[in-house]
């Protein structure tokens, strides 16, 4: 194997690890409601598609979703993501993740389960990987005490 091939393979592995760190950082920042810091991890034209919770675009869209919809809906959340499938192609990449979010619905002060998949697109901007698109597909949003079999929600 040529040195260039080894360097390319190492670069792809480093990119995958950077994207994993980006996703983990997102989880911590959303759960801590550190919105301003969270926004720095998105491109300027980032888009969100959270199905029944709406679609959002650009910096103002991010603020409306995270600072409005998320903050208004959940008083507690603990995002857990796993089983990533990440494909890197130069300065672009895609990722698919499972997510599970034990949470508290603010209005009812009720424990809930949220689970599904994220389908994401990333770009390198300013030398760093950033989110360019996140689509959340929900398998369920359900009260903790009822579970997803009895009340699958979405």
VEXMAR-339252 format. One record per atom (N, C-alpha, C, CB): residue number from 0; y, z, x; residue in one letter. Coordinates in nm, 4 decimals. Each point is the difference from the previous one (the first is absolute). Glycine has a CB too. Layout:
<rs>
   torse         yy         zz         xx   pati
     NUM          Y          Z          X      A
...
</rs>
This chain:
<rs>
   torse         yy         zz         xx   pati
       0    -0.1178     0.0000     0.0845      X
       0     0.1178     0.0000    -0.0845      X
       0     0.1240     0.0000     0.0889      X
       0    -0.1241     0.1221    -0.1850      X
       1     0.2196    -0.2056     0.1482      X
       1     0.1233    -0.0120     0.0767      X
       1     0.0918     0.1186    -0.0269      X
       1    -0.0202    -0.2499    -0.0066      X
       2     0.1066     0.2768     0.1011      X
       2     0.0956     0.1092    -0.0108      X
       2     0.0869    -0.0174    -0.1245      X
       2     0.0008     0.0250     0.2507      X
       3     0.0413    -0.1479    -0.2782      X
       3     0.0839    -0.0265    -0.1166      X
       3    -0.0707     0.0366    -0.1303      X
       3     0.1117    -0.1832     0.1276      X
       4    -0.2413     0.1560    -0.1339      X
       4    -0.0772     0.0334    -0.1193      X
       4    -0.0098     0.1508    -0.0177      X
       4    -0.1302    -0.2121     0.0254      X
       5     0.1082     0.2810     0.0842      X
       5    -0.0078     0.1475    -0.0052      X
       5     0.1347     0.0572    -0.0416      X
       5    -0.1779     0.0016     0.1795      X
       6     0.2846    -0.0528    -0.1229      X
       6     0.1341     0.0471    -0.0363      X
       6     0.0276    -0.0233    -0.1491      X
       6     0.0796    -0.0478     0.2349      X
       7    -0.1199    -0.0697    -0.2846      X
       7     0.0192    -0.0295    -0.1429      X
       7    -0.0785     0.0980    -0.0864      X
       7     0.0354    -0.2428     0.0545      X
       8    -0.1594     0.2694    -0.0196      X
       8    -0.0828     0.0926    -0.0783      X
       8     0.0592     0.1409     0.0015      X
       8    -0.2033    -0.1382     0.0532      X
       9     0.2524     0.1799     0.0609      X
       9     0.0629     0.1325     0.0092      X
       9     0.1254     0.0041    -0.0861      X
       9    -0.0907     0.0306     0.2332      X
      10     0.1694    -0.1380    -0.2297      X
      10     0.1225    -0.0061    -0.0817      X
      10    -0.0333     0.0118    -0.1490      X
      10     0.1100    -0.1437     0.1759      X
      11    -0.2123     0.0739    -0.2215      X
      11    -0.0405     0.0080    -0.1410      X
      11    -0.0422     0.1432    -0.0343      X
      11    -0.0741    -0.2427     0.0047      X
      12    -0.0034     0.3064     0.0821      X
      12    -0.0412     0.1395    -0.0249      X
      12     0.1203     0.0936    -0.0044      X
      12    -0.2187    -0.0465     0.1127      X
      13     0.3148     0.0257    -0.0237      X
      13     0.1217     0.0818    -0.0022      X
      13     0.0786    -0.0237    -0.1287      X
      13     0.0098    -0.0073     0.2514      X
      14    -0.0041    -0.1170    -0.2958      X
      14     0.0693    -0.0307    -0.1253      X
      14    -0.0680     0.0680    -0.1184      X
      14     0.0734    -0.2196     0.0960      X
      15    -0.2048     0.2154    -0.1004      X
      15    -0.0741     0.0655    -0.1085      X
      15     0.0286     0.1500     0.0002      X
      15    -0.1811    -0.1760     0.0138      X
      16     0.1807     0.2375     0.1021      X
      16     0.0296     0.1436     0.0076      X
      16     0.1433     0.0295    -0.0432      X
      16    -0.1664     0.0223     0.1856      X
      17     0.2607    -0.1095    -0.1507      X
      17     0.1394     0.0194    -0.0425      X
      17     0.0121    -0.0100    -0.1515      X
      17     0.0802    -0.0936     0.2188      X
      18    -0.1545     0.0030    -0.2799      X
      18     0.0032    -0.0145    -0.1457      X
      18    -0.0648     0.1213    -0.0667      X
      18    -0.0069    -0.2514     0.0231      X
      19    -0.1005     0.3029     0.0338      X
      19    -0.0602     0.1222    -0.0538      X
      19     0.0995     0.1159     0.0059      X
      19    -0.2280    -0.0799     0.0718      X
      20     0.3008     0.0888     0.0374      X
      20     0.1007     0.1059     0.0143      X
      20     0.1129    -0.0200    -0.1006      X
      20    -0.0565     0.0226     0.2444      X
      21     0.0970    -0.1479    -0.2656      X
      21     0.1019    -0.0312    -0.1004      X
      21    -0.0441     0.0484    -0.1372      X
      21     0.0725    -0.1996     0.1335      X
      22    -0.1947     0.1703    -0.1722      X
      22    -0.0527     0.0393    -0.1305      X
      22    -0.0062     0.1527    -0.0106      X
      22    -0.1341    -0.2145    -0.0124      X
      23     0.0868     0.2825     0.1164      X
      23    -0.0068     0.1471    -0.0019      X
      23     0.1399     0.0603    -0.0102      X
      23    -0.2113    -0.0074     0.1369      X
      24     0.3052    -0.0493    -0.0650      X
      24     0.1383     0.0485    -0.0047      X
      24     0.0563    -0.0135    -0.1409      X
      24     0.0321    -0.0637     0.2412      X
      25    -0.0589    -0.0488    -0.3050      X
      25     0.0410    -0.0210    -0.1395      X
      25    -0.0504     0.1157    -0.0870      X
      25    -0.0039    -0.2519     0.0333      X
      26    -0.1239     0.2840    -0.0197      X
      26    -0.0583     0.1060    -0.0830      X
      26     0.0726     0.1329     0.0194      X
      26    -0.2212    -0.1160     0.0132      X
      27     0.2419     0.1550     0.1119      X
      27     0.0686     0.1264     0.0271      X
      27     0.1430    -0.0010    -0.0526      X
      27    -0.1428     0.0298     0.2022      X
      28     0.2142    -0.1408    -0.1830      X
      28     0.1398    -0.0055    -0.0423      X
      28     0.0142    -0.0022    -0.1514      X
      28     0.0532    -0.1195     0.2106      X
      29    -0.1402     0.0488    -0.2803      X
      29     0.0049     0.0007    -0.1467      X
      29    -0.0292     0.1406    -0.0517      X
      29    -0.0722    -0.2426    -0.0079      X
      30    -0.0312     0.3048     0.0601      X
      30    -0.0373     0.1336    -0.0481      X
      30     0.1082     0.1038     0.0278      X
      30    -0.2387    -0.0597     0.0366      X
      31     0.3120     0.0433     0.0744      X
      31     0.1081     0.0930     0.0355      X
      31     0.1338    -0.0403    -0.0622      X
      31    -0.1194     0.0481     0.2138      X
      32     0.1203    -0.1606    -0.2871      X
      32     0.1207    -0.0543    -0.0617      X
      32     0.1116    -0.0221     0.1018      X
      32    -0.0633     0.1150    -0.2116      X
      33     0.0280    -0.1673     0.3263      X
      33     0.0967    -0.0341     0.1044      X
      33     0.0331    -0.1480    -0.0147      X
      33    -0.0890     0.1802     0.1587      X
      34     0.1639    -0.2098    -0.2644      X
      34     0.0236    -0.1377    -0.0390      X
      34     0.0742    -0.0802     0.1046      X
      34     0.0012     0.0766    -0.2319      X
      35     0.1075    -0.0256     0.2862      X
      35     0.0782    -0.0773     0.0961      X
      35    -0.0823    -0.0387     0.1219      X
      35     0.2045     0.1173    -0.0785      X
      36    -0.2855    -0.0272     0.1268      X
      36    -0.0875    -0.0319     0.1135      X
      36    -0.1066    -0.1012    -0.0407      X
      36     0.0400     0.2292     0.0954      X
      37    -0.0917    -0.2141    -0.2170      X
      37    -0.1014    -0.0931    -0.0500      X
      37     0.0531    -0.1430    -0.0016      X
      37    -0.0987     0.1838    -0.1392      X
      38     0.2208    -0.2039     0.0920      X
      38     0.0557    -0.1344    -0.0142      X
      38     0.0065    -0.0745     0.1332      X
      38     0.1323     0.0822    -0.1942      X
      39    -0.1216    -0.0108     0.3055      X
      39     0.0081    -0.0656     0.1310      X
      39    -0.1311    -0.0671     0.0383      X
      39     0.1699     0.1682     0.0686      X
      40    -0.2764    -0.1423    -0.1416      X
      40    -0.1312    -0.0580     0.0297      X
      40    -0.0286    -0.1253    -0.0825      X
      40    -0.0799     0.2282     0.0579      X
      41     0.1837    -0.2800    -0.1247      X
      41    -0.0111    -0.1209    -0.0806      X
      41     0.0952    -0.1059     0.0526      X
      41    -0.0661     0.1359    -0.2007      X
      42     0.0274    -0.2623     0.1834      X
      42     0.0917    -0.1087     0.0327      X
      42     0.1145     0.0015    -0.1006      X
      42    -0.1877    -0.1397     0.1001      X
      43     0.2953     0.0718    -0.0670      X
      43     0.1163    -0.0043    -0.0890      X
      43    -0.0274    -0.0671    -0.1335      X
      43     0.1398    -0.0036     0.2012      X
      44    -0.2402    -0.0827    -0.2052      X
      44    -0.0327    -0.0720    -0.1232      X
      44    -0.1335     0.0449    -0.0586      X
      44     0.1302    -0.1948     0.0850      X
      45    -0.1714     0.3144    -0.0508      X
      45    -0.1306     0.0500    -0.0447      X
      45    -0.0122    -0.0028    -0.1517      X
      45    -0.0103     0.1450     0.2025      X
      46    -0.1145    -0.1669    -0.2471      X
      46    -0.0301    -0.0028    -0.1431      X
      46    -0.1108     0.1003    -0.0304      X
      46     0.0694    -0.2432    -0.0149      X
      47    -0.0621     0.2994    -0.1040      X
      47    -0.1027     0.0921    -0.0493      X
      47    -0.0471    -0.0480    -0.1361      X
      47     0.1010     0.1942     0.1278      X
      48    -0.2318    -0.1871    -0.1500      X
      48    -0.0569    -0.0280    -0.1319      X
      48    -0.0924     0.1161    -0.0328      X
      48     0.0155    -0.2549     0.0291      X
      49     0.0311     0.3453    -0.1141      X
      49    -0.0793     0.1158    -0.0387      X
      49    -0.0438    -0.0114    -0.1458      X
      49     0.1232     0.1407     0.1677      X
      50    -0.1613    -0.2632    -0.2051      X
      50    -0.0588    -0.0259    -0.1306      X
      50     0.0809     0.0571    -0.1137      X
      50    -0.2187    -0.0021     0.1083      X
      51     0.1598     0.0943    -0.1860      X
      51     0.0687     0.0532    -0.1182      X
      51     0.1246     0.0822     0.0335      X
      51    -0.2199     0.0027    -0.1130      X
      52     0.2374     0.0327     0.2407      X
      52     0.1180     0.0769     0.0403      X
      52     0.1148    -0.0902     0.0435      X
      52    -0.1505     0.1855     0.0693      X
      53     0.1235    -0.3166    -0.0620      X
      53     0.1057    -0.0957     0.0270      X
      53    -0.0102    -0.0706     0.1337      X
      53     0.1392     0.1383    -0.1414      X
      54    -0.0545    -0.2402     0.1550      X
      54     0.0147    -0.0770     0.1239      X
      54     0.1426     0.0198     0.0499      X
      54    -0.1746    -0.1729    -0.0721      X
      55     0.1886     0.1776     0.2044      X
      55     0.1286     0.0326     0.0605      X
      55     0.0178    -0.0845     0.1255      X
      55    -0.0081     0.2365    -0.0923      X
      56     0.1353    -0.2659     0.1245      X
      56     0.0268    -0.0855     0.1156      X
      56     0.1237     0.0466     0.0742      X
      56    -0.1070    -0.1920    -0.1175      X
      57     0.1020     0.1838     0.2502      X
      57     0.1140     0.0331     0.0850      X
      57     0.0267     0.1492     0.0063      X
      57     0.0962    -0.2201    -0.0555      X
      58     0.0056     0.2554     0.1305      X
      58     0.0333     0.1415     0.0227      X
      58     0.0294     0.0735    -0.1304      X
      58     0.0910    -0.0621     0.2238      X
      59    -0.0146    -0.0006    -0.3132      X
      59     0.0311     0.0644    -0.1282      X
      59    -0.1261     0.0179    -0.0844      X
      59     0.2304    -0.1004     0.0067      X
      60    -0.3177     0.0037    -0.0019      X
      60    -0.1262     0.0123    -0.0722      X
      60    -0.0844     0.1154     0.0526      X
      60     0.0060    -0.2449    -0.0431      X
      61    -0.0105     0.2593     0.1756      X
      61    -0.0734     0.1128     0.0590      X
      61     0.0588     0.1326    -0.0470      X
      61    -0.0558    -0.1403     0.2013      X
      62     0.1884     0.1475    -0.2017      X
      62     0.0660     0.1236    -0.0438      X
      62    -0.0307     0.0289    -0.1464      X
      62     0.1829    -0.0385     0.1675      X
      63    -0.1824    -0.0648    -0.2503      X
      63    -0.0310     0.0191    -0.1422      X
      63    -0.1434     0.0473    -0.0197      X
      63     0.1663    -0.1773    -0.0578      X
      64    -0.2587     0.1193     0.1338      X
      64    -0.1397     0.0384    -0.0169      X
      64    -0.0278     0.1401     0.0550      X
      64    -0.0626    -0.2415     0.0134      X
      65     0.0907     0.2617     0.1143      X
      65    -0.0372     0.1284     0.0607      X
      65     0.0901     0.1134    -0.0484      X
      65    -0.0836    -0.1230     0.2009      X
      66     0.2151     0.1027    -0.1970      X
      66     0.0922     0.1053    -0.0400      X
      66     0.0075     0.0214    -0.1496      X
      66     0.1275    -0.0518     0.2008      X
      67    -0.1674    -0.0496    -0.2783      X
      67     0.0045     0.0105    -0.1458      X
      67    -0.1362     0.0194    -0.0611      X
      67     0.1997    -0.1412     0.0024      X
      68    -0.2826     0.0379     0.0025      X
      68    -0.1315     0.0047    -0.0662      X
      68    -0.0907     0.1072     0.0614      X
      68     0.0221    -0.2444    -0.0525      X
      69    -0.0412     0.2394     0.1845      X
      69    -0.0922     0.0957     0.0637      X
      69     0.0542     0.1422    -0.0105      X
      69    -0.0773    -0.1792     0.1589      X
      70     0.2015     0.1987    -0.1144      X
      70     0.0577     0.1352    -0.0034      X
      70     0.0103     0.0539    -0.1421      X
      70     0.1278    -0.0538     0.2071      X
      71    -0.1034    -0.0335    -0.3035      X
      71     0.0098     0.0425    -0.1389      X
      71    -0.1337     0.0272    -0.0664      X
      71     0.2061    -0.1298    -0.0114      X
      72    -0.3125     0.0728     0.0667      X
      72    -0.1325     0.0119    -0.0617      X
      72    -0.0870     0.1088     0.0600      X
      72     0.0155    -0.2385    -0.0495      X
      73    -0.0019     0.2617     0.1797      X
      73    -0.0908     0.0920     0.0691      X
      73     0.0772     0.1130     0.0668      X
      73    -0.1608    -0.1884     0.0374      X
      74     0.1183     0.3113    -0.0620      X
      74     0.0598     0.1134     0.0699      X
      74    -0.0825     0.0375     0.1224      X
      74     0.0954     0.0829    -0.2165      X
      75    -0.2157    -0.1381     0.2273      X
      75    -0.0868     0.0225     0.1159      X
      75    -0.0892    -0.1222     0.0148      X
      75     0.0036     0.2538    -0.0303      X
      76    -0.0252    -0.2948     0.1546      X
      76    -0.0937    -0.1088     0.0282      X
      76    -0.0552     0.0174     0.1402      X
      76     0.1235    -0.1562    -0.1555      X
      77    -0.2497     0.1211     0.1721      X
      77    -0.0627     0.0035     0.1316      X
      77    -0.0789    -0.1301     0.0175      X
      77    -0.0143     0.2566    -0.0014      X
      78     0.0838    -0.3589     0.0508      X
      78    -0.0623    -0.1303     0.0196      X
      78    -0.1098     0.0069     0.1058      X
      78     0.2148    -0.1104    -0.0661      X
      79    -0.3271     0.0528     0.0329      X
      79    -0.1090    -0.0160     0.0959      X
      79    -0.0423    -0.1459    -0.0055      X
      79    -0.0789     0.2427    -0.0258      X
      80     0.0792    -0.3087     0.1404      X
      80    -0.0389    -0.1401     0.0076      X
      80    -0.1170    -0.0133     0.0961      X
      80     0.2360    -0.0758    -0.0513      X
      81    -0.3214    -0.0217     0.0228      X
      81    -0.1167    -0.0160     0.0863      X
      81    -0.0603    -0.1387    -0.0134      X
      81    -0.0442     0.2439    -0.0191      X
      82    -0.0507    -0.2719     0.1071      X
      82    -0.0756    -0.1251     0.0037      X
      82     0.0887    -0.1233     0.0107      X
      82    -0.1743     0.1122    -0.1335      X
      83     0.2662    -0.1147     0.2313      X
      83     0.0880    -0.1154     0.0114      X
      83    -0.0732    -0.1248     0.0499      X
      83     0.1879     0.1571     0.0429      X
      84    -0.1453    -0.2694    -0.0968      X
      84    -0.0405    -0.1310     0.0513      X
      84     0.1303    -0.0684     0.0398      X
      84    -0.2138    -0.0174    -0.1479      X
      85     0.2371     0.0045     0.2767      X
      85     0.1260    -0.0524     0.0516      X
      85    -0.0261    -0.1279     0.0776      X
      85     0.0970     0.2322     0.0117      X
      86    -0.0216    -0.3363    -0.0443      X
      86    -0.0090    -0.1291     0.0680      X
      86     0.1358    -0.0299     0.0621      X
      86    -0.1794    -0.0843    -0.1607      X
      87     0.1813     0.0658     0.2925      X
      87     0.1237    -0.0280     0.0723      X
      87     0.0032    -0.1468     0.0398      X
      87     0.0100     0.2376     0.0851      X
      88     0.1025    -0.3020    -0.1136      X
      88     0.0218    -0.1395     0.0394      X
      88     0.1403    -0.0113     0.0580      X
      88    -0.1593    -0.0868    -0.1796      X
      89     0.1687     0.1080     0.3080      X
      89     0.1302    -0.0055     0.0666      X
      89     0.0896     0.1139    -0.0429      X
      89    -0.0212    -0.2458     0.0146      X
      90     0.1399     0.2111    -0.0675      X
      90     0.0948     0.1035    -0.0423      X
      90    -0.0101     0.0306    -0.1490      X
      90     0.1517    -0.0731     0.1825      X
      91    -0.2625     0.0315    -0.2425      X
      91    -0.0287     0.0287    -0.1413      X
      91    -0.1385     0.0612    -0.0096      X
      91     0.1483    -0.1906    -0.0783      X
      92    -0.1675     0.2699    -0.0252      X
      92    -0.1319     0.0594    -0.0221      X
      92    -0.0162     0.0328    -0.1474      X
      92    -0.0031     0.0945     0.2341      X
      93    -0.1210    -0.0786    -0.2746      X
      93    -0.0316     0.0443    -0.1359      X
      93    -0.0922     0.1205     0.0089      X
      93     0.0264    -0.2352    -0.0927      X
      94    -0.0235     0.3159    -0.0118      X
      94    -0.0872     0.1164    -0.0039      X
      94    -0.0400     0.0340    -0.1415      X
      94     0.1073     0.0848     0.2061      X
      95    -0.2283    -0.0341    -0.2191      X
      95    -0.0493     0.0518    -0.1273      X
      95    -0.0536     0.1401     0.0265      X
      95    -0.0575    -0.2337    -0.0891      X
      96     0.0955     0.3267     0.0052      X
      96    -0.0363     0.1415     0.0152      X
      96    -0.0407     0.0578    -0.1346      X
      96     0.1582     0.0233     0.1947      X
      97    -0.2484     0.0733    -0.1944      X
      97    -0.0197     0.0855    -0.1158      X
      97     0.1021     0.1126     0.0074      X
      97    -0.2482    -0.0568    -0.0135      X
      98     0.2942     0.1040    -0.1022      X
      98     0.0836     0.1196    -0.0020      X
      98    -0.0469     0.0953    -0.1082      X
      98     0.1940    -0.1322     0.0863      X
      99    -0.1774     0.2592    -0.0569      X
      99    -0.0241     0.1086    -0.0951      X
      99     0.1177     0.0953     0.0117      X
      99    -0.2553    -0.0215     0.0159      X
     100     0.3072     0.0652    -0.1308      X
     100     0.1179     0.0855     0.0016      X
     100    -0.0173     0.1143    -0.1001      X
     100     0.1446    -0.1960     0.0679      X
     101    -0.1918     0.3130    -0.0217      X
     101     0.0113     0.1154    -0.0883      X
     101     0.1496     0.0287    -0.0157      X
     101    -0.2283     0.0972     0.0728      X
     102     0.2706    -0.0721    -0.1952      X
     102     0.1432     0.0120    -0.0243      X
     102     0.0269     0.0909    -0.1192      X
     102     0.0355    -0.2289     0.0958      X
     103     0.0929     0.2549    -0.1164      X
     103     0.0432     0.0745    -0.1182      X
     103     0.1010    -0.0856    -0.0750      X
     103    -0.0396     0.2249     0.1139      X
     104     0.0073    -0.2545    -0.2397      X
     104     0.0924    -0.0749    -0.0852      X
     104     0.1162     0.0920    -0.0345      X
     104    -0.1872    -0.1452    -0.0954      X
     105     0.3071     0.1029     0.1298      X
     105     0.1181     0.0848    -0.0157      X
     105     0.0245     0.0394    -0.1458      X
     105     0.0977    -0.1107     0.2007      X
     106    -0.1009     0.0182    -0.2920      X
     106     0.0363     0.0270    -0.1398      X
     106    -0.0909     0.1040    -0.0648      X
     106     0.0860    -0.2327    -0.0159      X
     107    -0.2156     0.2223     0.0413      X
     107    -0.0964     0.0912    -0.0627      X
     107    -0.0374     0.1171     0.0902      X
     107    -0.0879    -0.1929    -0.1288      X
     108     0.1333     0.1887     0.2550      X
     108    -0.0425     0.0969     0.1009      X
     108    -0.1531     0.0108    -0.0019      X
     108     0.2191     0.1289    -0.0235      X
     109    -0.2839    -0.2460     0.0312      X
     109    -0.1449    -0.0097    -0.0146      X
     109    -0.0618    -0.0694     0.1206      X
     109     0.0256    -0.0056    -0.2493      X
     110    -0.1335     0.0626     0.3009      X
     110    -0.0708    -0.0606     0.1126      X
     110    -0.0616    -0.1323    -0.0432      X
     110    -0.0474     0.2277     0.0977      X
     111     0.0624    -0.3285    -0.0099      X
     111    -0.0518    -0.1330    -0.0304      X
     111    -0.0704    -0.0593     0.1218      X
     111     0.1840    -0.0335    -0.1683      X
     112    -0.2687    -0.0634     0.1402      X
     112    -0.0637    -0.0824     0.1032      X
     112     0.0562    -0.1403    -0.0132      X
     112    -0.2135     0.1405     0.0000      X
     113     0.2472    -0.2013     0.1122      X
     113     0.0413    -0.1396     0.0029      X
     113    -0.0842    -0.0669     0.1078      X
     113     0.2399     0.0511    -0.0797      X
     114    -0.2982    -0.1676     0.0494      X
     114    -0.0796    -0.0707     0.1011      X
     114     0.0059    -0.1497    -0.0232      X
     114    -0.1521     0.1978     0.0212      X
     115     0.1340    -0.2707     0.0871      X
     115    -0.0016    -0.1457    -0.0077      X
     115    -0.0015    -0.0607     0.1376      X
     115     0.1210     0.0095    -0.2156      X
     116    -0.0630    -0.1296     0.2255      X
     116     0.0088    -0.0691     0.1283      X
     116     0.1423    -0.0480     0.0237      X
     116    -0.2405    -0.0705    -0.0185      X
     117     0.2766     0.0677     0.1456      X
     117     0.1240    -0.0623     0.0434      X
     117    -0.0356    -0.1341     0.0634      X
     117     0.1144     0.2261     0.0367      X
     118    -0.0422    -0.3304    -0.0738      X
     118    -0.0054    -0.1282     0.0693      X
     118     0.1371    -0.0179     0.0625      X
     118    -0.1749    -0.1027    -0.1599      X
     119     0.1778     0.0838     0.2914      X
     119     0.1274     0.0047     0.0707      X
     119     0.0192    -0.1185     0.0938      X
     119    -0.0087     0.2469    -0.0158      X
     120     0.1356    -0.2759     0.0414      X
     120     0.0397    -0.0976     0.1002      X
     120     0.0983     0.0688     0.0929      X
     120    -0.0359    -0.1973    -0.1581      X
     121     0.0225     0.1692     0.2868      X
     121     0.0841     0.0619     0.1023      X
     121     0.0622    -0.1086     0.0863      X
     121    -0.1441     0.2078     0.0007      X
     122     0.2616    -0.1758     0.0526      X
     122     0.0699    -0.0876     0.0944      X
     122     0.0493     0.0833     0.1165      X
     122     0.0691    -0.1578    -0.1850      X
     123    -0.0584     0.0938     0.3002      X
     123     0.0676     0.0661     0.1114      X
     123     0.1484    -0.0296    -0.0154      X
     123    -0.2034    -0.0192     0.1557      X
     124     0.2824     0.1252    -0.1612      X
     124     0.1452    -0.0117    -0.0121      X
     124     0.0603     0.0995     0.0977      X
     124    -0.0109    -0.0730    -0.2458      X
     125     0.0963     0.0259     0.3327      X
     125     0.0597     0.0885     0.1004      X
     125    -0.1045     0.0594     0.0933      X
     125     0.1816     0.0525    -0.1613      X
     126    -0.2878    -0.1281     0.1862      X
     126    -0.1050     0.0465     0.0912      X
     126    -0.0996     0.0972    -0.0603      X
     126     0.1618    -0.0335     0.1772      X
     127    -0.1504     0.0624    -0.3080      X
     127    -0.0900     0.0953    -0.0658      X
     127    -0.0642    -0.0623    -0.1229      X
     127     0.1399     0.1900     0.0837      X
     128    -0.2610    -0.1462    -0.1138      X
     128    -0.0661    -0.0413    -0.1236      X
     128     0.0679     0.0693    -0.1168      X
     128    -0.2202    -0.0362     0.1202      X
     129     0.2473    -0.0406    -0.2254      X
     129     0.0616     0.0547    -0.1209      X
     129    -0.0685    -0.0581    -0.1223      X
     129     0.2205     0.0285     0.1189      X
     130    -0.2100     0.0437    -0.2288      X
     130    -0.0503    -0.0498    -0.1277      X
     130     0.0908    -0.1115    -0.0499      X
     130    -0.1000     0.2259    -0.0549      X
     131     0.0393    -0.3351     0.0106      X
     131     0.0759    -0.1065    -0.0635      X
     131    -0.0374    -0.0115    -0.1480      X
     131     0.0130    -0.1221     0.2203      X
     132    -0.1350     0.1632    -0.2528      X
     132    -0.0472    -0.0051    -0.1388      X
     132    -0.1108     0.1025    -0.0188      X
     132     0.0604    -0.2451    -0.0184      X
     133    -0.0514     0.3202    -0.0898      X
     133    -0.1064     0.0928    -0.0391      X
     133    -0.0312    -0.0249    -0.1466      X
     133     0.0726     0.1749     0.1714      X
     134    -0.1994    -0.1997    -0.1996      X
     134    -0.0467    -0.0102    -0.1378      X
     134    -0.1020     0.1111    -0.0211      X
     134     0.0402    -0.2532    -0.0095      X
     135    -0.0146     0.3391    -0.0880      X
     135    -0.0936     0.1065    -0.0345      X
     135    -0.0792    -0.0423    -0.1228      X
     135     0.1537     0.1767     0.0975      X
     136    -0.2841    -0.1702    -0.0867      X
     136    -0.0883    -0.0253    -0.1140      X
     136    -0.0660     0.1330    -0.0339      X
     136    -0.0418    -0.2457     0.0655      X
     137     0.0645     0.2919    -0.1878      X
     137    -0.0468     0.1319    -0.0401      X
     137    -0.1369    -0.0075    -0.0676      X
     137     0.2380     0.0731    -0.0258      X
     138    -0.3298     0.0106     0.0733      X
     138    -0.1289     0.0152    -0.0674      X
     138     0.0108     0.1050    -0.1100      X
     138    -0.1213    -0.0662     0.2110      X
     139     0.2002     0.1700    -0.1833      X
     139     0.0248     0.1015    -0.1019      X
     139     0.1196     0.0865     0.0374      X
     139    -0.2436     0.0009    -0.0573      X
     140     0.3076     0.0494    -0.0458      X
     140     0.0997     0.1068     0.0058      X
     140    -0.0410     0.0918    -0.1136      X
     140     0.1937    -0.1454     0.0995      X
     141    -0.2476     0.2606    -0.0644      X
     141    -0.0631     0.0830    -0.1023      X
     141     0.0259     0.1484     0.0221      X
     141    -0.1748    -0.1742    -0.0251      X
     142     0.1778     0.2520    -0.0818      X
     142     0.0126     0.1448     0.0161      X
     142    -0.1193     0.0549     0.0787      X
     142     0.1296     0.0147    -0.2167      X
     143    -0.1018     0.0766     0.3080      X
     143    -0.1023     0.0608     0.0847      X
     143    -0.1137     0.0585    -0.0828      X
     143     0.1754     0.0499     0.1702      X
     144    -0.1413     0.0238    -0.2757      X
     144    -0.1019     0.0722    -0.0767      X
     144    -0.0804    -0.0907    -0.0931      X
     144     0.1459     0.2001     0.0122      X
     145    -0.1007    -0.3245    -0.0329      X
     145    -0.0743    -0.0931    -0.0845      X
     145    -0.0811    -0.1000     0.0815      X
     145     0.1762     0.0261    -0.1728      X
     146    -0.1241    -0.0645     0.2895      X
     146    -0.0697    -0.0925     0.0874      X
     146     0.0087    -0.1442    -0.0456      X
     146    -0.1511     0.1838     0.0566      X
     147     0.1139    -0.2724     0.0350      X
     147     0.0151    -0.1433    -0.0236      X
     147    -0.1020    -0.0592    -0.0940      X
     147     0.0954    -0.0125     0.2217      X
     148    -0.2081     0.0820    -0.2462      X
     148    -0.0971    -0.0508    -0.0955      X
     148     0.0513     0.0208    -0.1418      X
     148    -0.1878     0.0479     0.1608      X
     149     0.2359     0.0728    -0.1889      X
     149     0.0490     0.0318    -0.1334      X
     149     0.1340    -0.0667    -0.0290      X
     149    -0.1214     0.2167     0.0128      X
     150     0.2126    -0.2152     0.0840      X
     150     0.1352    -0.0523    -0.0189      X
     150     0.0401    -0.0828     0.1219      X
     150     0.0612     0.1982    -0.1455      X
     151    -0.1031    -0.3258     0.1498      X
     151     0.0312    -0.0811     0.1189      X
     151     0.1466    -0.0375     0.0129      X
     151    -0.2281    -0.0875    -0.0149      X
     152     0.3044     0.1029    -0.0889      X
     152     0.1414    -0.0351     0.0069      X
     152     0.0186    -0.1492     0.0160      X
     152     0.0489     0.2224     0.0985      X
     153     0.0277    -0.2608    -0.0011      X
     153     0.0372    -0.1404     0.0231      X
     153    -0.1175    -0.0936    -0.0060      X
     153     0.1848     0.0790     0.1387      X
</rs>
